[in-house]
Amino acid sequence: MQIHKAKRVEIIIEAPMERRLTDALSEAGITGFTVLPVLGGSGRSGLWSREGQVSRASGMVAIIAIVREERLDALLDAAFTVVERHIGVVSVTDCGVLRAERF
């Protein structure tokens, strides 16, 4: 099987911002992504958990998209318009996909 190069973008952001971020991605032409709940973690503010934290009762979500390299800048520009004003992390890694026509 042939493996095609792609980029995997993972965005972790406050759950209330999920819709705003997915709308921005869609407007940028990014139609394939996955949204996952984030159960907890640690960052600049220290340890946190979805369980029992009143201040972060809604928690965080991870939004994952796999795109061709030529679509990466559009995705990052759209994501940054939302993430820049909120708690969030954006990471980009190289990956390989089997069905390139889907990306």
Secondary structure by P-SEA (a helix, b strand, c coil): cbbbbbbbbbbbccccaaaaaaaaaaaaccccbbbbbbcccccccccccccccccccbbbbbbbbbbcccaaaaaaaaaaaccccccbbbbbbbbcccccccc
